[in-house]
Amino acid sequence: MTEPGARETAGREAAGAEAAGREAAAICADLIRFDTVNRGEGVARPERPAAEHVAALLDEAGVPSTIVEAAPGRASVLARVPGSDPGHPAFLVHGHLDVVPADPSEWSVPPFSGEVRDGCVWGRGAVDMKGTLAMTLATVRWRLREGRRTRGDLVLAFLADEECTGDLGSRYVVREHRGFFEGCTEAISESGGFSVHAGGARVYPIATGERGTAWMRLTARGTAGHGSKPAPDNAVAEIAHAVSRLASHEWPVRLTPGVRALLDGLADALGTTIDHDRLDAEARRLGGAGRLFAGTIRNSANPTRLDAGYKINVVPGVATAQVDGRFLPGTREEFLATVDRLLGPRVTREFLNHEEAPTADPAGGTFTALAAALRAEDPAARPVPYVMAGGTDAKSFHGLGIASFGFAPLFLGPGLDYFGMFHGVDERVPLEGLAFGTRVLDRFLDTR
């Protein structure tokens, strides 16, 4: 029999969790209404209004914060919540305020409305990643209202410019305000902790690494001349051939320790075997679970832009292309050597953005605590480590010796395509998922 005092405590905890879940949904909707679109290459809406809103929410909870700008309007919010034990390591939670563009004509709702419909908050950034920022803010405010603190300092960073290079966000704060992160060795951020329904199981991937970034500009040079005359060193033809060689190259499978850990975890969770010699076919067979490794078993180099010439009857002297290159941990030199061989001697390359592949420990105490927090809220949860195909601000903090785990916990119904929400049309996040995430984050922060 449960004692009356225990029942009252449980009732207060449940009421607090319910209120925090509602608050997370409201904060998410408000953040979506701030247009913080980042188109890259210096074309972006300022994050400053959203940053001021975040700072005000922290101030209401008694948390002083600092707004820093790398350029006019390109603002990030930094805060440090003192823990109960000054000698305990600090812990970082970071995320980004900017979002990618959205074409209103393609959406079912205005993408910056924050509309609540069909049990979801809709809008650009609902998943990537204003929903996660909302869960973080709601959880921190909930804990402070109840006088609960983490053991070590809790460091919060709400950042600009992640959807470009991070140069005006995470890179800037790491370079110019690194004192805020003193004592931090680990962190959590986006792209992990969400449910994937596969084979009757609910798998929750927790990111323990991501591929490195090698965004490159390729340049071919030739002799300019009249379009009607022979052009044996045509720069346009040279760049086209190089891009074709890159695009058609079949990159070999490279199983890193992080991907092997994911494959082992999926096989165990799904009660199946995964044939490492035919992973492309296995990814298709496993559906949603297969998407967790389909993009991280090899390097990639995708041409994304071509630029040359100014008139149809003029052979230009220069032609350029841009390539989004990604490489797995430990494969950088192999990747670049392959790129150079495919480009050939007449095409040069330069980095537009180059960042190493960060990793975190899937066998350590933090991963164990993240997995336990998920299981506490969903006893059927099967947490597994995974490596992200894309990149996050974790790369910047990796340079400070801070290992980031991708952990933005969400419970999702089987009909909602989480991966399709990223940069997709009709991005939305379930109210139930946000409430679940706040409870999971609260449980995890109890361990810090």
BELBELFEN-V317302 format. One record per residue. N is the residue number from 1. RES is the residue in one letter. BURIAL is + if it has 16 or more other C-alpha atoms within 10 Angstrom, else -. Layout:
BEGIN
n->N res->RES burial->BURIAL
n->N res->RES burial->BURIAL
END
This chain:
BEGIN
n->1 res->M burial->-
n->2 res->T burial->-
n->3 res->E burial->-
n->4 res->P burial->-
n->5 res->G burial->-
n->6 res->A burial->-
n->7 res->R burial->-
n->8 res->E burial->-
n->9 res->T burial->-
n->10 res->A burial->-
n->11 res->G burial->-
n->12 res->R burial->-
n->13 res->E burial->-
n->14 res->A burial->-
n->15 res->A burial->-
n->16 res->G burial->+
n->17 res->A burial->+
n->18 res->E burial->+
n->19 res->A burial->-
n->20 res->A burial->+
n->21 res->G burial->+
n->22 res->R burial->+
n->23 res->E burial->+
n->24 res->A burial->+
n->25 res->A burial->+
n->26 res->A burial->+
n->27 res->I burial->+
n->28 res->C burial->+
n->29 res->A burial->+
n->30 res->D burial->+
n->31 res->L burial->+
n->32 res->I burial->+
n->33 res->R burial->+
n->34 res->F burial->+
n->35 res->D burial->+
n->36 res->T burial->+
n->37 res->V burial->+
n->38 res->N burial->+
n->39 res->R burial->+
n->40 res->G burial->-
n->41 res->E burial->-
n->42 res->G burial->-
n->43 res->V burial->-
n->44 res->A burial->+
n->45 res->R burial->+
n->46 res->P burial->+
n->47 res->E burial->+
n->48 res->R burial->+
n->49 res->P burial->+
n->50 res->A burial->+
n->51 res->A burial->+
n->52 res->E burial->+
n->53 res->H burial->+
n->54 res->V burial->+
n->55 res->A burial->+
n->56 res->A burial->-
n->57 res->L burial->+
n->58 res->L burial->+
n->59 res->D burial->-
n->60 res->E burial->-
n->61 res->A burial->+
n->62 res->G burial->-
n->63 res->V burial->+
n->64 res->P burial->-
n->65 res->S burial->+
n->66 res->T burial->+
n->67 res->I burial->+
n->68 res->V burial->+
n->69 res->E burial->+
n->70 res->A burial->+
n->71 res->A burial->-
n->72 res->P burial->-
n->73 res->G burial->+
n->74 res->R burial->+
n->75 res->A burial->+
n->76 res->S burial->+
n->77 res->V burial->+
n->78 res->L burial->+
n->79 res->A burial->+
n->80 res->R burial->+
n->81 res->V burial->+
n->82 res->P burial->+
n->83 res->G burial->+
n->84 res->S burial->-
n->85 res->D burial->-
n->86 res->P burial->-
n->87 res->G burial->-
n->88 res->H burial->-
n->89 res->P burial->+
n->90 res->A burial->+
n->91 res->F burial->+
n->92 res->L burial->+
n->93 res->V burial->+
n->94 res->H burial->+
n->95 res->G burial->+
n->96 res->H burial->+
n->97 res->L burial->+
n->98 res->D burial->+
n->99 res->V burial->+
n->100 res->V burial->+
n->101 res->P burial->+
n->102 res->A burial->+
n->103 res->D burial->-
n->104 res->P burial->-
n->105 res->S burial->-
n->106 res->E burial->-
n->107 res->W burial->+
n->108 res->S burial->-
n->109 res->V burial->+
n->110 res->P burial->+
n->111 res->P burial->+
n->112 res->F burial->+
n->113 res->S burial->+
n->114 res->G burial->+
n->115 res->E burial->+
n->116 res->V burial->+
n->117 res->R burial->-
n->118 res->D burial->-
n->119 res->G burial->-
n->120 res->C burial->+
n->121 res->V burial->+
n->122 res->W burial->+
n->123 res->G burial->+
n->124 res->R burial->+
n->125 res->G burial->+
n->126 res->A burial->+
n->127 res->V burial->+
n->128 res->D burial->+
n->129 res->M burial->+
n->130 res->K burial->+
n->131 res->G burial->+
n->132 res->T burial->+
n->133 res->L burial->+
n->134 res->A burial->+
n->135 res->M burial->+
n->136 res->T burial->+
n->137 res->L burial->+
n->138 res->A burial->+
n->139 res->T burial->+
n->140 res->V burial->+
n->141 res->R burial->+
n->142 res->W burial->+
n->143 res->R burial->+
n->144 res->L burial->-
n->145 res->R burial->-
n->146 res->E burial->-
n->147 res->G burial->-
n->148 res->R burial->-
n->149 res->R burial->+
n->150 res->T burial->+
n->151 res->R burial->+
n->152 res->G burial->+
n->153 res->D burial->+
n->154 res->L burial->+
n->155 res->V burial->+
n->156 res->L burial->+
n->157 res->A burial->+
n->158 res->F burial->+
n->159 res->L burial->+
n->160 res->A burial->+
n->161 res->D burial->+
n->162 res->E burial->+
n->163 res->E burial->+
n->164 res->C burial->+
n->165 res->T burial->+
n->166 res->G burial->+
n->167 res->D burial->+
n->168 res->L burial->+
n->169 res->G burial->+
n->170 res->S burial->+
n->171 res->R burial->+
n->172 res->Y burial->+
n->173 res->V burial->+
n->174 res->V burial->+
n->175 res->R burial->-
n->176 res->E burial->-
n->177 res->H burial->-
n->178 res->R burial->-
n->179 res->G burial->-
n->180 res->F burial->+
n->181 res->F burial->+
n->182 res->E burial->-
n->183 res->G burial->+
n->184 res->C burial->+
n->185 res->T burial->+
n->186 res->E burial->+
n->187 res->A burial->+
n->188 res->I burial->+
n->189 res->S burial->+
n->190 res->E burial->+
n->191 res->S burial->+
n->192 res->G burial->+
n->193 res->G burial->+
n->194 res->F burial->+
n->195 res->S burial->+
n->196 res->V burial->+
n->197 res->H burial->+
n->198 res->A burial->+
n->199 res->G burial->-
n->200 res->G burial->-
n->201 res->A burial->+
n->202 res->R burial->+
n->203 res->V burial->+
n->204 res->Y burial->+
n->205 res->P burial->+
n->206 res->I burial->+
n->207 res->A burial->+
n->208 res->T burial->+
n->209 res->G burial->+
n->210 res->E burial->+
n->211 res->R burial->+
n->212 res->G burial->+
n->213 res->T burial->+
n->214 res->A burial->+
n->215 res->W burial->+
n->216 res->M burial->+
n->217 res->R burial->+
n->218 res->L burial->+
n->219 res->T burial->+
n->220 res->A burial->+
n->221 res->R burial->+
n->222 res->G burial->+
n->223 res->T burial->-
n->224 res->A burial->+
n->225 res->G burial->-
n->226 res->H burial->-
n->227 res->G burial->-
n->228 res->S burial->-
n->229 res->K burial->-
n->230 res->P burial->-
n->231 res->A burial->-
n->232 res->P burial->-
n->233 res->D burial->+
n->234 res->N burial->+
n->235 res->A burial->+
n->236 res->V burial->+
n->237 res->A burial->-
n->238 res->E burial->+
n->239 res->I burial->+
n->240 res->A burial->+
n->241 res->H burial->-
n->242 res->A burial->+
n->243 res->V burial->+
n->244 res->S burial->-
n->245 res->R burial->+
n->246 res->L burial->+
n->247 res->A burial->-
n->248 res->S burial->-
n->249 res->H burial->-
n->250 res->E burial->-
n->251 res->W burial->-
n->252 res->P burial->-
n->253 res->V burial->-
n->254 res->R burial->+
n->255 res->L burial->+
n->256 res->T burial->+
n->257 res->P burial->-
n->258 res->G burial->+
n->259 res->V burial->+
n->260 res->R burial->+
n->261 res->A burial->+
n->262 res->L burial->+
n->263 res->L burial->+
n->264 res->D burial->-
n->265 res->G burial->+
n->266 res->L burial->+
n->267 res->A burial->-
n->268 res->D burial->-
n->269 res->A burial->+
n->270 res->L burial->+
n->271 res->G burial->-
n->272 res->T burial->-
n->273 res->T burial->-
n->274 res->I burial->+
n->275 res->D burial->-
n->276 res->H burial->-
n->277 res->D burial->-
n->278 res->R burial->-
n->279 res->L burial->+
n->280 res->D burial->+
n->281 res->A burial->-
n->282 res->E burial->+
n->283 res->A burial->+
n->284 res->R burial->-
n->285 res->R burial->-
n->286 res->L burial->+
n->287 res->G burial->-
n->288 res->G burial->+
n->289 res->A burial->+
n->290 res->G burial->+
n->291 res->R burial->-
n->292 res->L burial->+
n->293 res->F burial->+
n->294 res->A burial->+
n->295 res->G burial->+
n->296 res->T burial->+
n->297 res->I burial->+
n->298 res->R burial->+
n->299 res->N burial->+
n->300 res->S burial->+
n->301 res->A burial->+
n->302 res->N burial->-
n->303 res->P burial->+
n->304 res->T burial->-
n->305 res->R burial->-
n->306 res->L burial->+
n->307 res->D burial->-
n->308 res->A burial->+
n->309 res->G burial->+
n->310 res->Y burial->-
n->311 res->K burial->-
n->312 res->I burial->-
n->313 res->N burial->-
n->314 res->V burial->-
n->315 res->V burial->+
n->316 res->P burial->+
n->317 res->G burial->+
n->318 res->V burial->+
n->319 res->A burial->+
n->320 res->T burial->+
n->321 res->A burial->+
n->322 res->Q burial->+
n->323 res->V burial->+
n->324 res->D burial->+
n->325 res->G burial->+
n->326 res->R burial->+
n->327 res->F burial->+
n->328 res->L burial->+
n->329 res->P burial->+
n->330 res->G burial->-
n->331 res->T burial->+
n->332 res->R burial->+
n->333 res->E burial->-
n->334 res->E burial->-
n->335 res->F burial->+
n->336 res->L burial->-
n->337 res->A burial->-
n->338 res->T burial->-
n->339 res->V burial->+
n->340 res->D burial->-
n->341 res->R burial->-
n->342 res->L burial->+
n->343 res->L burial->+
n->344 res->G burial->-
n->345 res->P burial->-
n->346 res->R burial->-
n->347 res->V burial->+
n->348 res->T burial->+
n->349 res->R burial->+
n->350 res->E burial->-
n->351 res->F burial->-
n->352 res->L burial->-
n->353 res->N burial->+
n->354 res->H burial->-
n->355 res->E burial->+
n->356 res->E burial->+
n->357 res->A burial->+
n->358 res->P burial->+
n->359 res->T burial->+
n->360 res->A burial->+
n->361 res->D burial->+
n->362 res->P burial->+
n->363 res->A burial->-
n->364 res->G burial->-
n->365 res->G burial->-
n->366 res->T burial->+
n->367 res->F burial->+
n->368 res->T burial->-
n->369 res->A burial->+
n->370 res->L burial->+
n->371 res->A burial->+
n->372 res->A burial->+
n->373 res->A burial->+
n->374 res->L burial->+
n->375 res->R burial->+
n->376 res->A burial->-
n->377 res->E burial->-
n->378 res->D burial->-
n->379 res->P burial->-
n->380 res->A burial->-
n->381 res->A burial->+
n->382 res->R burial->+
n->383 res->P burial->+
n->384 res->V burial->+
n->385 res->P burial->+
n->386 res->Y burial->+
n->387 res->V burial->+
n->388 res->M burial->+
n->389 res->A burial->+
n->390 res->G burial->-
n->391 res->G burial->+
n->392 res->T burial->+
n->393 res->D burial->+
n->394 res->A burial->+
n->395 res->K burial->+
n->396 res->S burial->+
n->397 res->F burial->+
n->398 res->H burial->+
n->399 res->G burial->-
n->400 res->L burial->-
n->401 res->G burial->-
n->402 res->I burial->+
n->403 res->A burial->+
n->404 res->S burial->+
n->405 res->F burial->+
n->406 res->G burial->+
n->407 res->F burial->+
n->408 res->A burial->+
n->409 res->P burial->+
n->410 res->L burial->+
n->411 res->F burial->+
n->412 res->L burial->+
n->413 res->G burial->-
n->414 res->P burial->-
n->415 res->G burial->-
n->416 res->L burial->-
n->417 res->D burial->-
n->418 res->Y burial->+
n->419 res->F burial->-
n->420 res->G burial->-
n->421 res->M burial->+
n->422 res->F burial->+
n->423 res->H burial->+
n->424 res->G burial->+
n->425 res->V burial->+
n->426 res->D burial->+
n->427 res->E burial->+
n->428 res->R burial->+
n->429 res->V burial->+
n->430 res->P burial->+
n->431 res->L burial->+
n->432 res->E burial->+
n->433 res->G burial->+
n->434 res->L burial->+
n->435 res->A burial->+
n->436 res->F burial->+
n->437 res->G burial->+
n->438 res->T burial->+
n->439 res->R burial->+
n->440 res->V burial->+
n->441 res->L burial->+
n->442 res->D burial->+
n->443 res->R burial->+
n->444 res->F burial->+
n->445 res->L burial->+
n->446 res->D burial->-
n->447 res->T burial->-
n->448 res->R burial->+
END
